[in-house]
Amino acid sequence: MAKKKEAKRKVTLKRGEEQPTTVSTELSNLRSEITKDRGEGKWHRANTLPHTRYIPTGIFLLDYALLGGFADGRAGVIYGIEGSSKTTLLLLLISQFQKKNPEQGRIVDAQGEDQGGWPMAALADVEQMYDSAWAEQLGVDLDRLDVLEPTHGEEATDMIIGYMGTIECGFVAIDSVASLTPSGMKERSAEDYGVGERARIVGEFCSRALSSWSDERRRDHSVTVMLINQFRDKMNASKYENPHKLPGGWQANYFPKIKLQMRQKKFYPANSKIASYNDCTFRLTKEKGATLMSGEFKVNLDPQHAFGLPVGAVDDYKTVATYAKKLGWITGGGKTWRIRDVDRIFGSLEAKNSIVAFLVDNPDEFIKLKQKIIIKKRVELNMPPLPPDGYLLAPCDHETIEQALAE
């Protein structure tokens, strides 16, 4: 006790004395004990933790709203009614994760057989609706995607948690939470009713995922978790209540950093029964740092697109051109248009010989223009121009930063 009181007297200040610059003996000892008893990486000084890194979506307005994309190494939930492009957005995210993390090696089993490249992504296809052709159309490298087919919700949880603890895997997803069937449901009568069983499964998954994150981050392994969820009708809802609810319990709301609601409608040209594009709407319902809470984008379905976009491509070229025009990086009018830092005159904004056609034909210039717009917004919000890994939609160079910040 005497020693403890003596240590306290060393850091006790009298009126007018300056704050000591050294850490107190007690706090230093506590940190050492935590490291010794609990292991390395159990505590951090806040100024040593890096800023958020991002996985872009490939959708300009959504990447702009999130200042670069979904948070890398965190959790997100995409939800909505059936047919609202939730899985399409998930596959776009997987494609962008693979682009950000190019293949670093091959996985070989004990028999010497090739098991694909890594880093891998893993998708628990609980709904049994995965379409390889559509995934490939959206840019997914099928060689680096494992599709899991669990029989029940508990099995899905075990499999995904297992992938989270594997160094070769950096992205896991469940499609969908609403389809996580409890194992006991297969064996009992349809007359039996189990209350809260799906919420129990989801709660267990969230708790185990948090623990797995803690373990993996101490060995510098980042894993992004994405959940798909679907609305269900609420029984006996009054006329004053929202008739829709999301299955999975409350923990599924606290677990993700980002919650995104999706809506979609198909556009049909006149006198045609074949849709030319999906008109998608997103709404961010949970994200503290978002610069934009909702927006729209188009997914092309027309193989004869005017500018040659492939089926499955996101058509947001006009949106990017409009934002650049507001910032003064696209100027002109009538038949004379210019893009700053591009030595060329264009005849229009979006017709033939247009700025939009130029951006479609020059993807590097299109990416650079999107990067500059997002850099401008990040700096306005007193954020670093780039995330700590230098990846903003794509690798970004200093010239792009200088052009974005030039008046």
GUBA-455340 format. One line per 5 residues: their letters; for each residue x, y, z of N, C-alpha, C. Coordinates in steps of 0.05 Angstrom, whole numbers, plus 5000, padded with zeros to 4 digits. Layout:
a	X,Y,Z,X,Y,Z,X,Y,Z  ...
//
This chain:
makkk	5017,4976,5000,5000,5000,5000,5017,5025,5000  5040,5024,5015,5057,5048,5017,5069,5054,4989  5077,5033,4975,5088,5037,4949,5067,5049,4930  5043,5040,4932,5021,5050,4915,5016,5079,4920  5016,5087,4946,5011,5115,4953,5035,5132,4943
eakrk	5059,5122,4945,5082,5137,4936,5081,5142,4906  5072,5122,4890,5069,5125,4861,5048,5146,4855  5027,5147,4871,5006,5167,4866,5017,5195,4871  5034,5198,4892,5044,5225,4899,5062,5236,4877  5075,5218,4862,5093,5226,4841,5078,5241,4819
vtlkr	5052,5234,4814,5038,5246,4792,5016,5265,4802  5015,5270,4828,4995,5289,4839,5006,5317,4835  4989,5335,4823,4997,5362,4817,4986,5382,4838  5002,5401,4844,4992,5424,4861,4985,5447,4842  4970,5466,4852,4962,5488,4837,4986,5503,4825
geeqp	4985,5508,4799,5007,5522,4786,5029,5505,4775  5029,5479,4782,5050,5461,4771,5043,5452,4743  5063,5446,4726,5058,5438,4699,5052,5408,4698  5037,5400,4677,5030,5372,4673,5055,5356,4667  5061,5334,4680,5085,5319,4673,5083,5307,4645
ttvst	5105,5305,4631,5105,5295,4604,5109,5264,4602  5117,5252,4624,5121,5223,4624,5095,5209,4632  5092,5184,4623,5068,5168,4630,5072,5158,4659  5050,5158,4674,5052,5149,4702,5061,5120,4703  5074,5114,4725,5084,5086,4729,5061,5066,4729
elsnl	5039,5073,4741,5016,5055,4742,5005,5048,4715  5002,5069,4698,4991,5064,4671,5010,5048,4654  5036,5054,4656,5056,5039,4642,5056,5010,4650  5054,5005,4676,5053,4978,4686,5028,4963,4676  5006,4977,4676,4981,4965,4667,4983,4956,4638
rseit	4994,4974,4621,4997,4967,4593,5016,4942,4590  5037,4942,4605,5055,4919,4604,5042,4893,4613  5025,4895,4633,5011,4871,4643,4991,4861,4622  4977,4880,4609,4957,4872,4588,4972,4857,4566  4994,4869,4557,5010,4856,4536,5020,4829,4544
kdrge	5030,4827,4569,5041,4802,4578,5020,4780,4582  4997,4788,4593,4976,4768,4600,4958,4762,4576  4952,4783,4560,4932,4780,4538,4945,4777,4510  4970,4784,4508,4983,4782,4482,4986,4809,4468  5002,4810,4447,5007,4835,4432,4981,4844,4418
gkwhr	4979,4870,4414,4957,4881,4399,4931,4883,4414  4931,4882,4440,4907,4884,4456,4900,4913,4463  4919,4931,4460,4914,4959,4464,4930,4975,4444  4920,4999,4437,4933,5016,4417,4930,5045,4426  4950,5061,4420,4946,5090,4422,4929,5098,4398
antlp	4910,5115,4402,4891,5122,4380,4905,5134,4356  4927,5149,4361,4941,5162,4339,4958,5143,4323  4959,5117,4331,4974,5097,4316,4956,5081,4298  4930,5084,4301,4911,5069,4285,4907,5082,4258  4907,5067,4236,4905,5079,4209,4876,5089,4203
htryi	4874,5107,4184,4847,5115,4175,4835,5092,4159  4809,5096,4153,4794,5075,4139,4805,5071,4111  4807,5045,4103,4812,5038,4075,4785,5030,4062  4784,5029,4036,4758,5025,4023,4759,5004,4001  4737,4991,3997,4732,4974,3974,4711,4988,3957
ptgif	4718,4998,3933,4699,5013,3917,4677,4994,3907  4655,5006,3899,4632,4991,3888,4632,4991,3858  4646,5010,3845,4644,5014,3816,4620,5031,3809  4605,5041,3829,4582,5059,3825,4590,5086,3835  4592,5106,3817,4604,5131,3825,4589,5144,3848
lldya	4563,5147,3847,4549,5162,3867,4551,5148,3895  4552,5122,3895,4554,5107,3920,4583,5110,3931  4603,5108,3913,4630,5112,3922,4635,5141,3932  4622,5160,3918,4624,5188,3927,4611,5192,3954  4587,5180,3958,4573,5182,3983,4590,5171,4006
llggf	4604,5149,4001,4620,5136,4022,4649,5144,4022  4655,5165,4005,4682,5176,4004,4704,5156,3996  4695,5136,3980,4714,5117,3970,4703,5089,3967  4681,5083,3980,4669,5056,3978,4662,5045,4006  4657,5019,4007,4651,5006,4032,4677,5003,4048
adgra	4675,5006,4074,4699,5004,4091,4711,4977,4090  4737,4976,4083,4752,4951,4081,4757,4940,4109  4751,4914,4113,4755,4902,4139,4733,4907,4159  4710,4918,4150,4687,4922,4167,4663,4906,4156  4640,4911,4167,4616,4897,4159,4596,4916,4146
gviyg	4581,4905,4127,4560,4921,4114,4535,4903,4109  4512,4916,4108,4487,4901,4102,4474,4915,4078  4466,4899,4059,4451,4908,4036,4424,4895,4037  4402,4911,4038,4376,4900,4041,4355,4913,4023  4332,4901,4021,4310,4911,4005,4291,4889,3999
iegss	4272,4895,3981,4252,4875,3972,4266,4857,3952  4251,4836,3944,4262,4817,3924,4266,4832,3898  4287,4824,3883,4292,4836,3857,4300,4865,3857  4315,4873,3878,4323,4901,3880,4353,4905,3875  4366,4886,3862,4394,4887,3854,4413,4885,3878
kttll	4404,4872,3900,4422,4868,3923,4445,4850,3916  4440,4827,3904,4461,4808,3897,4479,4820,3876  4467,4835,3857,4484,4848,3836,4504,4867,3849  4496,4883,3868,4514,4901,3882,4535,4885,3898  4527,4863,3910,4547,4846,3924,4568,4835,3905
lllis	4559,4826,3882,4578,4815,3862,4597,4837,3852  4586,4861,3848,4603,4884,3840,4625,4889,3862  4617,4887,3887,4636,4891,3909,4658,4869,3908  4650,4844,3904,4669,4822,3902,4689,4827,3879  4678,4836,3856,4695,4842,3833,4715,4864,3840
qfqkk	4706,4885,3854,4724,4907,3861,4744,4899,3882  4736,4881,3901,4755,4871,3920,4777,4856,3906  4770,4840,3885,4791,4825,3871,4809,4843,3855  4798,4865,3844,4814,4884,3829,4834,4898,3847  4824,4905,3871,4842,4918,3890,4863,4900,3901
npeqg	4857,4874,3903,4876,4854,3913,4882,4833,3891  4899,4840,3872,4906,4821,3851,4918,4796,3862  4917,4775,3845,4926,4749,3854,4955,4750,3863  4960,4738,3887,4987,4738,3899,5000,4711,3898  4985,4690,3891,4996,4663,3890,4974,4643,3885
rivda	4981,4618,3884,4962,4596,3880,4960,4579,3905  4935,4568,3909,4930,4550,3931,4932,4522,3921  4948,4506,3935,4952,4478,3926,4945,4460,3950  4930,4439,3945,4922,4421,3967,4944,4400,3972  4938,4381,3991,4959,4362,3999,4967,4343,3976
qgedq	4949,4339,3957,4955,4322,3934,4969,4337,3911  4973,4363,3915,4987,4379,3895,4969,4391,3874  4942,4389,3878,4923,4399,3858,4918,4429,3863  4916,4443,3840,4911,4472,3841,4882,4478,3852  4881,4495,3873,4855,4501,3885,4847,4531,3880
ggwpm	4860,4544,3861,4853,4571,3854,4873,4591,3866  4869,4616,3858,4887,4637,3867,4878,4650,3893  4895,4666,3905,4888,4681,3929,4899,4709,3927  4887,4729,3941,4866,4728,3961,4839,4719,3950  4824,4704,3966,4799,4693,3958,4776,4709,3970
aalad	4752,4706,3957,4727,4715,3969,4710,4690,3972  4693,4690,3993,4675,4667,3998,4646,4677,4000  4628,4664,3986,4600,4672,3986,4583,4648,3995  4569,4651,4018,4551,4630,4027,4524,4634,4012  4519,4617,3993,4495,4620,3976,4472,4605,3989
veqmy	4462,4616,4011,4441,4603,4026,4416,4600,4010  4411,4619,3992,4386,4619,3976,4388,4600,3952  4412,4590,3946,4417,4572,3924,4409,4586,3897  4416,4611,3894,4409,4627,3871,4433,4638,3856  4457,4630,3864,4482,4641,3851,4483,4634,3821
dsawa	4490,4653,3805,4492,4650,3776,4520,4657,3767  4536,4637,3759,4564,4642,3751,4566,4660,3727  4547,4656,3708,4548,4673,3683,4545,4702,3689  4525,4709,3707,4520,4736,3714,4544,4747,3731  4555,4731,3749,4578,4740,3765,4601,4747,3747
eqlgv	4607,4729,3727,4629,4734,3709,4624,4759,3692  4599,4763,3684,4591,4787,3668,4597,4812,3684  4594,4811,3710,4598,4834,3727,4628,4838,3735  4645,4820,3725,4674,4824,3729,4686,4807,3750  4671,4787,3762,4681,4770,3783,4701,4750,3771
dldrl	4724,4747,3784,4743,4726,3776,4734,4700,3791  4721,4682,3776,4710,4658,3788,4731,4640,3800  4756,4642,3790,4778,4626,3801,4785,4634,3830  4777,4658,3838,4783,4667,3865,4757,4672,3881  4737,4656,3876,4712,4658,3891,4703,4630,3899
dvlep	4700,4625,3925,4689,4600,3934,4659,4605,3940  4642,4588,3928,4613,4590,3933,4605,4567,3952  4595,4574,3975,4589,4554,3996,4559,4548,3994  4551,4523,3999,4523,4515,3998,4516,4501,4024  4513,4516,4045,4506,4504,4071,4478,4493,4072
thgee	4474,4472,4088,4447,4460,4090,4429,4476,4109  4441,4488,4129,4425,4503,4149,4441,4527,4159  4428,4544,4175,4440,4568,4184,4465,4564,4202  4464,4545,4219,4487,4540,4237,4511,4531,4220  4507,4515,4200,4529,4507,4182,4540,4531,4167
atdmi	4523,4549,4158,4532,4573,4144,4550,4590,4162  4541,4593,4187,4557,4608,4207,4585,4596,4211  4586,4569,4215,4611,4556,4219,4630,4559,4195  4618,4556,4171,4635,4557,4147,4646,4585,4143  4629,4606,4146,4639,4633,4141,4659,4641,4162
igymg	4654,4634,4187,4674,4641,4208,4700,4627,4203  4699,4602,4192,4723,4588,4185,4739,4603,4163  4725,4613,4143,4738,4628,4122,4750,4654,4132  4736,4667,4151,4747,4692,4163,4774,4687,4176  4778,4664,4187,4803,4657,4201,4824,4646,4183
tiecg	4820,4648,4156,4839,4637,4137,4854,4661,4124  4880,4661,4125,4896,4683,4115,4892,4689,4085  4885,4668,4070,4881,4671,4041,4855,4684,4033  4837,4687,4053,4810,4698,4047,4808,4726,4059  4798,4745,4043,4795,4773,4052,4767,4784,4050
fvaid	4748,4768,4040,4721,4779,4036,4701,4755,4039  4681,4758,4057,4661,4737,4061,4634,4750,4060  4614,4734,4050,4587,4745,4048,4566,4723,4052  4543,4731,4062,4520,4712,4065,4497,4723,4049  4486,4707,4031,4462,4714,4015,4441,4692,4018
svasl	4422,4695,4036,4417,4719,4052,4411,4712,4081  4410,4732,4098,4403,4728,4126,4375,4716,4129  4357,4726,4112,4329,4717,4113,4326,4687,4108  4346,4675,4094,4345,4646,4087,4361,4628,4106  4371,4639,4128,4386,4623,4147,4367,4605,4163
tpsgm	4362,4581,4153,4343,4563,4165,4355,4548,4189  4343,4549,4212,4353,4534,4235,4354,4504,4229  4374,4490,4239,4378,4462,4234,4354,4445,4244  4342,4453,4266,4320,4438,4277,4295,4439,4261  4293,4459,4243,4268,4462,4227,4264,4439,4208
kersa	4286,4427,4199,4283,4405,4180,4271,4380,4193  4275,4377,4219,4267,4352,4232,4240,4353,4245  4230,4377,4250,4205,4379,4265,4181,4382,4246  4157,4380,4257,4133,4382,4241,4128,4411,4233  4114,4415,4211,4107,4442,4202,4089,4456,4222
edygv	4075,4440,4239,4058,4452,4259,4073,4465,4282  4098,4457,4286,4114,4468,4307,4125,4496,4299  4127,4513,4318,4136,4541,4311,4158,4549,4331  4181,4556,4320,4203,4564,4337,4206,4595,4335  4204,4607,4358,4206,4637,4359,4235,4645,4363
gerar	4245,4663,4346,4271,4676,4350,4295,4658,4343  4290,4636,4329,4313,4618,4323,4332,4631,4303  4321,4644,4282,4339,4657,4263,4355,4680,4275  4341,4694,4293,4355,4716,4308,4378,4705,4325  4374,4681,4336,4395,4668,4352,4419,4662,4335
ivgef	4414,4651,4310,4436,4644,4292,4451,4669,4284  4436,4690,4277,4449,4715,4268,4465,4728,4291  4453,4727,4315,4468,4738,4338,4493,4723,4344  4492,4697,4341,4517,4681,4345,4537,4687,4324  4528,4690,4299,4547,4696,4278,4561,4723,4283
csral	4545,4744,4290,4556,4770,4294,4577,4770,4317  4570,4756,4339,4589,4754,4362,4615,4740,4354  4612,4718,4340,4636,4703,4332,4652,4718,4311  4639,4733,4294,4653,4749,4274,4669,4771,4287  4658,4784,4308,4673,4805,4322,4698,4793,4335
sswsd	4695,4770,4347,4718,4757,4360,4739,4749,4339  4730,4739,4316,4748,4731,4295,4763,4756,4284  4749,4778,4280,4762,4803,4272,4785,4810,4290  4780,4809,4316,4800,4816,4336,4825,4799,4333  4821,4773,4329,4844,4755,4326,4859,4760,4300
errrd	4844,4764,4278,4857,4767,4252,4871,4794,4249  4861,4815,4261,4875,4841,4259,4902,4840,4273  4905,4824,4293,4931,4822,4307,4952,4809,4290  4943,4795,4269,4963,4784,4250,4962,4798,4223  4951,4823,4224,4949,4841,4201,4934,4828,4178
hsvtv	4911,4815,4185,4894,4803,4165,4867,4817,4165  4860,4830,4143,4835,4845,4142,4814,4828,4127  4790,4826,4139,4768,4811,4127,4743,4829,4126  4731,4832,4103,4707,4847,4100,4683,4828,4100  4662,4836,4115,4638,4819,4117,4614,4833,4106
mlinq	4600,4820,4088,4576,4832,4076,4552,4813,4080  4530,4824,4088,4505,4808,4092,4484,4819,4074  4469,4801,4061,4445,4809,4046,4421,4802,4063  4401,4820,4063,4377,4815,4078,4353,4824,4062  4330,4812,4067,4305,4818,4052,4283,4825,4071
frdkm	4266,4844,4063,4242,4851,4079,4223,4827,4081  4210,4825,4104,4188,4807,4108,4165,4823,4119  4141,4814,4114,4117,4828,4124,4114,4823,4154  4107,4844,4168,4103,4842,4197,4074,4833,4202  4071,4813,4218,4044,4803,4224,4030,4821,4243
nasky	4004,4826,4238,3986,4842,4255,3996,4870,4258  4009,4881,4238,4018,4909,4239,3995,4928,4237  3994,4949,4254,3973,4969,4252,3978,4987,4229  3959,5004,4223,3961,5022,4200,3982,5044,4205  3990,5047,4230,4010,5067,4237,4039,5056,4236
enphk	4041,5030,4233,4068,5017,4234,4078,5012,4206  4104,5010,4204,4116,5001,4179,4110,4971,4176  4096,4963,4154,4089,4934,4151,4112,4916,4145  4136,4927,4140,4159,4911,4133,4179,4909,4157  4193,4887,4158,4214,4884,4179,4236,4868,4167
lpggw	4260,4870,4179,4283,4854,4170,4287,4831,4190  4287,4807,4180,4292,4784,4198,4321,4784,4208  4325,4770,4230,4352,4767,4240,4357,4780,4267  4337,4794,4278,4341,4805,4304,4356,4832,4304  4358,4844,4328,4370,4871,4330,4400,4871,4326
qanyf	4414,4849,4333,4443,4850,4330,4452,4854,4302  4435,4845,4283,4442,4850,4254,4442,4879,4247  4429,4896,4264,4429,4925,4259,4453,4938,4272  4463,4928,4294,4485,4940,4308,4512,4931,4296  4513,4908,4284,4538,4896,4275,4551,4911,4252
pkikl	4536,4919,4231,4549,4932,4208,4556,4961,4212  4577,4970,4198,4583,4998,4197,4565,5013,4177  4557,4999,4156,4541,5011,4135,4516,4994,4130  4493,5007,4129,4469,4993,4120,4458,5008,4096  4452,4993,4075,4444,5004,4049,4419,4991,4039
qmrqk	4398,5007,4035,4373,4997,4024,4373,5001,3993  4364,4980,3979,4364,4981,3950,4335,4979,3940  4330,4993,3918,4305,4990,3902,4313,4989,3873  4295,4978,3857,4301,4975,3828,4275,4974,3812  4277,4985,3788,4255,4981,3768,4268,4979,3741
kfypa	4257,4962,3724,4268,4958,3697,4256,4978,3678  4272,4987,3659,4263,5006,3639,4260,4991,3612  4236,4993,3601,4231,4980,3575,4227,5001,3553  4242,4998,3531,4238,5017,3509,4210,5014,3498  4201,5034,3482,4174,5033,3470,4171,5009,3453
nskia	4148,4995,3455,4141,4972,3439,4161,4949,3442  4172,4946,3466,4191,4925,3471,4185,4912,3498  4188,4885,3499,4184,4871,3524,4211,4863,3537  4233,4873,3525,4260,4867,3536,4271,4892,3548  4278,4890,3574,4288,4913,3589,4315,4921,3578
syndc	4320,4948,3576,4346,4958,3566,4365,4964,3589  4354,4970,3613,4371,4974,3636,4355,4972,3662  4369,4967,3684,4358,4968,3711,4363,4996,3722  4341,5009,3730,4344,5035,3743,4343,5030,3773  4366,5033,3786,4370,5026,3814,4372,5050,3832
tfrlt	4360,5048,3855,4361,5070,3875,4373,5059,3901  4391,5074,3913,4402,5065,3939,4396,5087,3960  4394,5078,3985,4390,5097,4008,4407,5087,4031  4425,5103,4041,4442,5096,4063,4426,5101,4089  4421,5080,4104,4406,5083,4129,4424,5081,4154
kekga	4449,5075,4150,4469,5076,4172,4496,5080,4160  4507,5104,4165,4534,5111,4158,4539,5140,4167  4556,5143,4187,4559,5169,4200,4573,5189,4181  4591,5180,4165,4607,5199,4149,4598,5203,4120  4574,5194,4114,4565,5195,4086,4561,5224,4077
tlmsg	4569,5230,4052,4565,5257,4041,4539,5259,4025  4527,5236,4020,4502,5235,4004,4487,5211,4014  4461,5215,4021,4446,5193,4034,4431,5176,4014  4428,5185,3989,4413,5169,3969,4422,5177,3942  4416,5160,3923,4424,5165,3895,4414,5144,3876
efkvn	4419,5147,3850,4409,5129,3830,4433,5121,3812  4430,5098,3800,4449,5089,3779,4435,5069,3761  4447,5065,3738,4436,5047,3718,4455,5024,3712  4443,5000,3710,4459,4976,3702,4449,4968,3674  4468,4969,3655,4460,4964,3627,4452,4935,3622
ldpqh	4430,4931,3608,4421,4904,3600,4419,4902,3570  4426,4923,3556,4423,4924,3526,4449,4916,3513  4450,4894,3498,4475,4886,3484,4482,4905,3461  4462,4921,3453,4467,4941,3432,4468,4969,3443  4481,4973,3465,4483,4999,3478,4496,5019,3459
afglp	4486,5044,3460,4495,5065,3441,4525,5069,3442  4537,5067,3465,4566,5071,3468,4581,5045,3471  4568,5023,3467,4582,4997,3467,4587,4986,3495  4572,4995,3515,4576,4984,3542,4567,4955,3543  4582,4938,3556,4573,4910,3558,4550,4907,3578
vgavd	4536,4885,3575,4514,4879,3593,4525,4875,3622  4512,4888,3641,4522,4887,3669,4539,4910,3677  4546,4927,3658,4563,4951,3664,4546,4973,3677  4557,4987,3696,4544,5010,3708,4547,5034,3690  4524,5045,3682,4524,5068,3664,4520,5094,3680
dyktv	4543,5105,3690,4541,5130,3705,4560,5152,3694  4565,5150,3668,4583,5169,3655,4571,5197,3655  4546,5200,3649,4533,5226,3649,4534,5239,3677  4529,5222,3697,4530,5232,3725,4557,5243,3732  4578,5229,3725,4606,5239,3730,4611,5264,3715
atyak	4602,5265,3689,4606,5290,3673,4592,5313,3686  4568,5309,3697,4553,5330,3709,4567,5341,3734  4578,5323,3751,4592,5331,3775,4617,5347,3767  4632,5337,3746,4656,5351,3738,4649,5378,3726  4627,5381,3713,4618,5407,3703,4613,5427,3725
klgwi	4600,5417,3747,4595,5435,3770,4620,5445,3783  4641,5428,3782,4667,5436,3794,4684,5452,3775  4675,5456,3750,4690,5472,3731,4711,5456,3716  4711,5430,3719,4731,5414,3704,4722,5406,3676  4696,5409,3671,4685,5406,3644,4672,5433,3638
tgggk	4680,5446,3617,4670,5472,3610,4661,5472,3581  4645,5493,3574,4636,5497,3547,4606,5499,3544  4597,5496,3520,4569,5497,3513,4565,5495,3483  4541,5489,3475,4535,5486,3446,4551,5463,3434  4569,5470,3415,4585,5449,3401,4614,5451,3409
twrir	4620,5464,3431,4648,5467,3440,4650,5460,3470  4662,5437,3476,4665,5428,3504,4693,5419,3509  4702,5423,3533,4730,5416,3540,4730,5402,3568  4750,5384,3571,4757,5373,3597,4784,5383,3605  4785,5394,3630,4811,5404,3639,4832,5382,3639
dvdri	4856,5389,3630,4879,5371,3628,4876,5351,3606  4856,5354,3588,4854,5338,3564,4855,5356,3540  4875,5352,3522,4880,5369,3499,4862,5360,3476  4836,5368,3478,4817,5360,3457,4792,5376,3460  4778,5382,3438,4753,5396,3438,4731,5376,3430
fgsle	4709,5376,3445,4687,5358,3440,4662,5373,3430  4646,5359,3413,4623,5371,3400,4599,5373,3418  4597,5357,3439,4574,5358,3457,4581,5344,3483  4562,5345,3502,4567,5332,3528,4561,5302,3528  4540,5294,3514,4532,5266,3515,4523,5253,3489
aknsi	4525,5267,3466,4517,5255,3441,4542,5244,3427  4542,5241,3400,4565,5231,3386,4587,5252,3388  4612,5243,3386,4636,5260,3389,4633,5276,3415  4624,5262,3436,4618,5276,3461,4638,5269,3483  4636,5284,3505,4652,5278,3528,4645,5251,3540
vaflv	4620,5244,3541,4611,5218,3551,4624,5195,3534  4623,5198,3508,4635,5177,3490,4665,5175,3495  4678,5198,3499,4707,5198,3505,4713,5183,3531  4696,5187,3552,4701,5174,3578,4696,5144,3575  4676,5136,3559,4672,5107,3555,4696,5094,3541
dnpde	4707,5108,3522,4729,5097,3506,4756,5099,3521  4757,5115,3542,4782,5119,3556,4778,5115,3586  4777,5089,3595,4771,5083,3623,4791,5095,3642  4816,5098,3635,4835,5110,3653,4828,5139,3659  4820,5154,3638,4812,5182,3642,4786,5184,3659
fiklk	4769,5164,3655,4744,5164,3670,4749,5159,3700  4767,5140,3706,4774,5134,3734,4787,5159,3746  4805,5172,3731,4820,5195,3742,4800,5217,3748  4780,5221,3731,4760,5243,3736,4744,5236,3761  4736,5211,3765,4722,5204,3789,4739,5207,3814
qkiii	4764,5200,3812,4782,5203,3834,4785,5232,3843  4788,5250,3823,4791,5278,3829,4766,5290,3843  4742,5281,3834,4718,5291,3847,4716,5282,3876  4723,5257,3882,4722,5247,3909,4744,5258,3926  4768,5262,3915,4790,5275,3930,4781,5303,3938
kkrve	4769,5318,3920,4760,5345,3926,4741,5345,3950  4722,5326,3950,4703,5324,3972,4717,5316,3998  4735,5297,3997,4749,5289,4021,4765,5312,4034  4778,5328,4018,4793,5351,4028,4774,5372,4040  4751,5376,4027,4732,5395,4038,4722,5387,4066
lnmpp	4723,5361,4071,4714,5350,4097,4738,5347,4116  4761,5359,4110,4785,5358,4126,4795,5329,4130  4792,5314,4109,4803,5286,4109,4828,5286,4091  4845,5266,4095,4868,5263,4076,4858,5259,4048  4872,5268,4028,4863,5264,4000,4858,5235,3993
lppdg	4876,5218,4004,4874,5189,3997,4873,5173,4023  4861,5149,4021,4863,5130,4044,4892,5122,4048  4898,5109,4071,4926,5103,4078,4939,5084,4058  4924,5068,4044,4937,5049,4024,4939,5062,3997  4930,5087,3993,4933,5100,3967,4914,5091,3946
yllap	4894,5074,3954,4875,5063,3935,4849,5077,3937  4841,5093,3917,4816,5107,3916,4803,5101,3889  4786,5080,3888,4774,5069,3864,4794,5053,3848  4819,5062,3849,4842,5049,3836,4867,5061,3848  4891,5050,3842,4915,5064,3852,4915,5093,3842
cdhet	4923,5111,3859,4921,5140,3853,4949,5152,3855  4956,5169,3836,4983,5181,3836,4981,5210,3845  5005,5222,3850,5006,5250,3861,4996,5270,3841  5000,5264,3815,4991,5283,3794,4960,5287,3796  4946,5265,3800,4917,5266,3803,4909,5283,3827
ieqal	4923,5280,3849,4917,5296,3873,4922,5325,3868  4944,5332,3855,4950,5360,3849,4929,5372,3831  4920,5357,3811,4900,5367,3793,4873,5371,3807  4867,5353,3826,4842,5356,3841,4842,5380,3859  4865,5387,3870,4867,5409,3889,4874,5436,3877
ae	4880,5435,3851,4886,5460,3837,4861,5477,3833  4863,5503,3838,4840,5521,3835,4835,5525,3805
//
